[in-house]
Amino acid sequence: MRRDIFQAIADPTRRAILVLLSTQTMTAGEIAANFDTARPTISKHIQILNECELIESNQQGREIFYQIRIEKMKEIDKWLEQFKKIWETKFDQLDNVLSTIKRQKK
């Protein structure tokens, strides 16, 4: 089953895993050590992130190391960019209204 990247990042645990992997490559055990959750639960979260191609795995000997895939994260950023422009416009409009109110009080 193909999962949606936005469903993947909707979960706070998966977002926390992405934050961990943004600074270093880690094994599943190293990732799980950061949570008070059963290891199989963390493994399921890792599997979902891997299916969405937000992370990738590389086997080295008996260990599997996970790392973030920056190019997939850029897709999320690109989608969010349209909203950033809307928010900036709204904040600019609010600044103008507040400036007008402040001048009227003087």
N, C-alpha and C positions, 0 to 999 in steps of 0.2 A: 504494500500500500504506500502510495506517495503522500507524504505529509506536507502541509503548508508551513512555510517558515514563520508566518505570523502566529499560527497556532503554537508552534514550538516555543517562541519567545514570550507567549502569554503566560507561561508557567514561571513563577518566581524561582523555583529551584533550577530550572534550565537556564534562566538568566544569570543566576549566581554561578553556575558552571561555566558559562561563557565568560564571565568576569574573571574567574580563576584562570581559564585558559588564555585569556588575553595577555597574560604576563609570562606564561611559561607552558611548556609541554608537560603533560602529566599522565600517569597511569590511572586506570579506573580506581584502584585502591587509594592512590594519593588524592584523587578527587573526592571519593567517599569519606575520607578522613576529615573532611571539612564540614560534614553534615551529621546531624543526629537522626539519620534515617537509615533504614536497612540497606545494605549494599546492593541487593537485587533491585531495589527501588531506584537507586542512583544509576545502576546499569541500564535500566529501562529509559531513564532520562537521557543518558548518553546515547543509547540506540536511536532515540527519536531525533536528537541533534545530528547524529551521523546520517540518518535517512534524509534529513532536510539539507544535508551538505553544509551545515553551519560549522561542523567540525570534521576532521578527518583522522583516520587511525593509521598508524605505522607500526608494524610489528618489528621488534628488535629482539631476537632470541625468543625467550619465553614471554616477554613483556609486550604489551600493546600500549603505545603512547598516543595520546590524543592532543590535537592542536586545533586552534581556531582557524577557520578559512575566511580570511579578510575579504576576499572578493564577494562572498555571499553576504557578509555584513554590509558591504557597500550597497547591495541591492536594497536592503532595509533602509539605509540612510537616504538613498535616492528617492524612495517612496515617501519618506518622512519630509523630505525637502519641500514638497509642495505645501505641506501644512506649516512649515517654518515661515514661508513667505506670507501666508495668510495671517499667522500670529504676529509677525513683525508689522504688517500693515495695521492690524487692529491695535497694537501697542502704540504705534505712531499716532493713530487717530485719538487714542486715549490721552497721550501726551499733549496733543493739541487742545483737547477739551479741558484738561487740567490747567494748562497754561492760560487759557481764556478765562477760566473761573478765577484763577489767582490774580489776573490783571483786573478783573471786575471788582474784586474785593478791595483793591488799593484805592 
